[in-house]
Amino acid sequence: MSVHGGHGTRTGRRQRQEEGKEEEEEDPVDRMIAKTGCGHLHHALQDCMAQHQDWRQCQSLVQDFKRCMEGQRRERGPPGASAP
């Protein structure tokens, strides 16, 4: 048995519980983007960035995400405008 938080130790269980809590808590930015309907593009862009580590290789996804977000902004109208 390991003293440094391996499986079956209190430290290991606590660490796994903390990691589980972090996964359960949704990022406020992700929540906001999900409301726009552009979440699938955002996640695809994040995956591309993680894979390539170079935003220039993900430009088509950047543009797709940008168009989606701009479309949502146009549908909602200017900030501070009240709904009819």
mmCIF file of the C-alpha atoms, coordinates in Angstrom:
data_MODEL
# 
_entry.id   MODEL 
# 
loop_
_atom_site.group_PDB 
_atom_site.id 
_atom_site.type_symbol 
_atom_site.label_atom_id 
_atom_site.label_alt_id 
_atom_site.label_comp_id 
_atom_site.label_asym_id 
_atom_site.label_entity_id 
_atom_site.label_seq_id 
_atom_site.pdbx_PDB_ins_code 
_atom_site.Cartn_x 
_atom_site.Cartn_y 
_atom_site.Cartn_z 
_atom_site.occupancy 
_atom_site.B_iso_or_equiv 
_atom_site.pdbx_formal_charge 
_atom_site.auth_seq_id 
_atom_site.auth_comp_id 
_atom_site.auth_asym_id 
_atom_site.auth_atom_id 
_atom_site.pdbx_PDB_model_num 
ATOM 1  C CA . MET A 1 1  ? 0.000   0.000  0.000   1.00 0.00 ? 1  MET A CA 1 
ATOM 2  C CA . SER A 1 2  ? 1.330   3.423  -0.968  1.00 0.00 ? 2  SER A CA 1 
ATOM 3  C CA . VAL A 1 3  ? 1.665   6.259  1.472   1.00 0.00 ? 3  VAL A CA 1 
ATOM 4  C CA . HIS A 1 4  ? 1.367   8.847  -1.309  1.00 0.00 ? 4  HIS A CA 1 
ATOM 5  C CA . GLY A 1 5  ? -2.337  8.715  -2.146  1.00 0.00 ? 5  GLY A CA 1 
ATOM 6  C CA . GLY A 1 6  ? -2.611  5.609  -4.249  1.00 0.00 ? 6  GLY A CA 1 
ATOM 7  C CA . HIS A 1 7  ? -5.810  3.646  -4.723  1.00 0.00 ? 7  HIS A CA 1 
ATOM 8  C CA . GLY A 1 8  ? -7.472  2.592  -1.509  1.00 0.00 ? 8  GLY A CA 1 
ATOM 9  C CA . THR A 1 9  ? -5.942  5.272  0.693   1.00 0.00 ? 9  THR A CA 1 
ATOM 10 C CA . ARG A 1 10 ? -7.812  8.142  2.237   1.00 0.00 ? 10 ARG A CA 1 
ATOM 11 C CA . THR A 1 11 ? -5.782  10.652 0.270   1.00 0.00 ? 11 THR A CA 1 
ATOM 12 C CA . GLY A 1 12 ? -6.550  8.845  -3.002  1.00 0.00 ? 12 GLY A CA 1 
ATOM 13 C CA . ARG A 1 13 ? -10.293 8.724  -2.271  1.00 0.00 ? 13 ARG A CA 1 
ATOM 14 C CA . ARG A 1 14 ? -10.366 12.384 -1.295  1.00 0.00 ? 14 ARG A CA 1 
ATOM 15 C CA . GLN A 1 15 ? -8.467  13.317 -4.448  1.00 0.00 ? 15 GLN A CA 1 
ATOM 16 C CA . ARG A 1 16 ? -10.900 11.355 -6.655  1.00 0.00 ? 16 ARG A CA 1 
ATOM 17 C CA . GLN A 1 17 ? -13.871 12.958 -4.846  1.00 0.00 ? 17 GLN A CA 1 
ATOM 18 C CA . GLU A 1 18 ? -12.445 16.448 -5.427  1.00 0.00 ? 18 GLU A CA 1 
ATOM 19 C CA . GLU A 1 19 ? -11.853 15.662 -9.102  1.00 0.00 ? 19 GLU A CA 1 
ATOM 20 C CA . GLY A 1 20 ? -15.450 14.436 -9.387  1.00 0.00 ? 20 GLY A CA 1 
ATOM 21 C CA . LYS A 1 21 ? -16.757 17.675 -7.877  1.00 0.00 ? 21 LYS A CA 1 
ATOM 22 C CA . GLU A 1 22 ? -14.756 19.714 -10.371 1.00 0.00 ? 22 GLU A CA 1 
ATOM 23 C CA . GLU A 1 23 ? -16.244 17.709 -13.242 1.00 0.00 ? 23 GLU A CA 1 
ATOM 24 C CA . GLU A 1 24 ? -19.776 18.220 -11.900 1.00 0.00 ? 24 GLU A CA 1 
ATOM 25 C CA . GLU A 1 25 ? -19.419 22.005 -11.604 1.00 0.00 ? 25 GLU A CA 1 
ATOM 26 C CA . GLU A 1 26 ? -20.058 23.510 -15.006 1.00 0.00 ? 26 GLU A CA 1 
ATOM 27 C CA . ASP A 1 27 ? -17.933 26.431 -16.069 1.00 0.00 ? 27 ASP A CA 1 
ATOM 28 C CA . PRO A 1 28 ? -20.014 29.654 -16.257 1.00 0.00 ? 28 PRO A CA 1 
ATOM 29 C CA . VAL A 1 29 ? -18.586 30.382 -19.717 1.00 0.00 ? 29 VAL A CA 1 
ATOM 30 C CA . ASP A 1 30 ? -19.624 26.918 -20.932 1.00 0.00 ? 30 ASP A CA 1 
ATOM 31 C CA . ARG A 1 31 ? -23.097 27.514 -19.499 1.00 0.00 ? 31 ARG A CA 1 
ATOM 32 C CA . MET A 1 32 ? -23.367 30.872 -21.267 1.00 0.00 ? 32 MET A CA 1 
ATOM 33 C CA . ILE A 1 33 ? -22.150 29.464 -24.601 1.00 0.00 ? 33 ILE A CA 1 
ATOM 34 C CA . ALA A 1 34 ? -24.497 26.473 -24.323 1.00 0.00 ? 34 ALA A CA 1 
ATOM 35 C CA . LYS A 1 35 ? -27.432 28.915 -24.125 1.00 0.00 ? 35 LYS A CA 1 
ATOM 36 C CA . THR A 1 36 ? -26.419 30.412 -27.480 1.00 0.00 ? 36 THR A CA 1 
ATOM 37 C CA . GLY A 1 37 ? -26.654 27.116 -29.328 1.00 0.00 ? 37 GLY A CA 1 
ATOM 38 C CA . CYS A 1 38 ? -22.978 27.392 -30.327 1.00 0.00 ? 38 CYS A CA 1 
ATOM 39 C CA . GLY A 1 39 ? -21.652 24.997 -27.674 1.00 0.00 ? 39 GLY A CA 1 
ATOM 40 C CA . HIS A 1 40 ? -20.852 22.209 -30.143 1.00 0.00 ? 40 HIS A CA 1 
ATOM 41 C CA . LEU A 1 41 ? -18.579 24.577 -32.075 1.00 0.00 ? 41 LEU A CA 1 
ATOM 42 C CA . HIS A 1 42 ? -16.949 25.816 -28.900 1.00 0.00 ? 42 HIS A CA 1 
ATOM 43 C CA . HIS A 1 43 ? -16.131 22.273 -27.804 1.00 0.00 ? 43 HIS A CA 1 
ATOM 44 C CA . ALA A 1 44 ? -14.828 21.365 -31.258 1.00 0.00 ? 44 ALA A CA 1 
ATOM 45 C CA . LEU A 1 45 ? -12.599 24.451 -31.154 1.00 0.00 ? 45 LEU A CA 1 
ATOM 46 C CA . GLN A 1 46 ? -11.303 23.538 -27.694 1.00 0.00 ? 46 GLN A CA 1 
ATOM 47 C CA . ASP A 1 47 ? -10.534 20.008 -28.904 1.00 0.00 ? 47 ASP A CA 1 
ATOM 48 C CA . CYS A 1 48 ? -8.698  21.353 -31.940 1.00 0.00 ? 48 CYS A CA 1 
ATOM 49 C CA . MET A 1 49 ? -6.650  23.736 -29.793 1.00 0.00 ? 49 MET A CA 1 
ATOM 50 C CA . ALA A 1 50 ? -5.765  20.941 -27.380 1.00 0.00 ? 50 ALA A CA 1 
ATOM 51 C CA . GLN A 1 51 ? -4.729  18.670 -30.233 1.00 0.00 ? 51 GLN A CA 1 
ATOM 52 C CA . HIS A 1 52 ? -2.684  21.148 -32.282 1.00 0.00 ? 52 HIS A CA 1 
ATOM 53 C CA . GLN A 1 53 ? -1.554  23.650 -29.615 1.00 0.00 ? 53 GLN A CA 1 
ATOM 54 C CA . ASP A 1 54 ? -1.726  26.301 -32.362 1.00 0.00 ? 54 ASP A CA 1 
ATOM 55 C CA . TRP A 1 55 ? -4.828  28.419 -32.948 1.00 0.00 ? 55 TRP A CA 1 
ATOM 56 C CA . ARG A 1 56 ? -3.777  29.043 -36.557 1.00 0.00 ? 56 ARG A CA 1 
ATOM 57 C CA . GLN A 1 57 ? -4.471  25.401 -37.384 1.00 0.00 ? 57 GLN A CA 1 
ATOM 58 C CA . CYS A 1 58 ? -8.031  25.792 -36.071 1.00 0.00 ? 58 CYS A CA 1 
ATOM 59 C CA . GLN A 1 59 ? -9.028  28.861 -38.098 1.00 0.00 ? 59 GLN A CA 1 
ATOM 60 C CA . SER A 1 60 ? -11.997 27.238 -39.840 1.00 0.00 ? 60 SER A CA 1 
ATOM 61 C CA . LEU A 1 61 ? -13.485 26.380 -36.428 1.00 0.00 ? 61 LEU A CA 1 
ATOM 62 C CA . VAL A 1 62 ? -12.662 29.851 -35.102 1.00 0.00 ? 62 VAL A CA 1 
ATOM 63 C CA . GLN A 1 63 ? -14.580 31.394 -38.016 1.00 0.00 ? 63 GLN A CA 1 
ATOM 64 C CA . ASP A 1 64 ? -17.519 28.976 -37.636 1.00 0.00 ? 64 ASP A CA 1 
ATOM 65 C CA . PHE A 1 65 ? -17.775 29.747 -33.921 1.00 0.00 ? 65 PHE A CA 1 
ATOM 66 C CA . LYS A 1 66 ? -17.478 33.483 -34.569 1.00 0.00 ? 66 LYS A CA 1 
ATOM 67 C CA . ARG A 1 67 ? -20.296 33.374 -37.169 1.00 0.00 ? 67 ARG A CA 1 
ATOM 68 C CA . CYS A 1 68 ? -22.508 31.389 -34.811 1.00 0.00 ? 68 CYS A CA 1 
ATOM 69 C CA . MET A 1 69 ? -21.968 33.807 -31.936 1.00 0.00 ? 69 MET A CA 1 
ATOM 70 C CA . GLU A 1 70 ? -22.521 36.837 -34.190 1.00 0.00 ? 70 GLU A CA 1 
ATOM 71 C CA . GLY A 1 71 ? -25.773 35.300 -35.432 1.00 0.00 ? 71 GLY A CA 1 
ATOM 72 C CA . GLN A 1 72 ? -26.950 34.844 -31.860 1.00 0.00 ? 72 GLN A CA 1 
ATOM 73 C CA . ARG A 1 73 ? -26.005 38.421 -31.011 1.00 0.00 ? 73 ARG A CA 1 
ATOM 74 C CA . ARG A 1 74 ? -28.013 39.742 -33.991 1.00 0.00 ? 74 ARG A CA 1 
ATOM 75 C CA . GLU A 1 75 ? -31.046 37.683 -32.961 1.00 0.00 ? 75 GLU A CA 1 
ATOM 76 C CA . ARG A 1 76 ? -30.951 39.066 -29.414 1.00 0.00 ? 76 ARG A CA 1 
ATOM 77 C CA . GLY A 1 77 ? -30.393 42.653 -30.478 1.00 0.00 ? 77 GLY A CA 1 
ATOM 78 C CA . PRO A 1 78 ? -28.098 45.215 -28.869 1.00 0.00 ? 78 PRO A CA 1 
ATOM 79 C CA . PRO A 1 79 ? -27.071 44.785 -25.216 1.00 0.00 ? 79 PRO A CA 1 
ATOM 80 C CA . GLY A 1 80 ? -29.521 46.378 -22.831 1.00 0.00 ? 80 GLY A CA 1 
ATOM 81 C CA . ALA A 1 81 ? -32.398 46.303 -25.310 1.00 0.00 ? 81 ALA A CA 1 
ATOM 82 C CA . SER A 1 82 ? -35.634 45.061 -23.827 1.00 0.00 ? 82 SER A CA 1 
ATOM 83 C CA . ALA A 1 83 ? -37.708 42.365 -25.457 1.00 0.00 ? 83 ALA A CA 1 
ATOM 84 C CA . PRO A 1 84 ? -40.943 43.553 -27.186 1.00 0.00 ? 84 PRO A CA 1 
# 
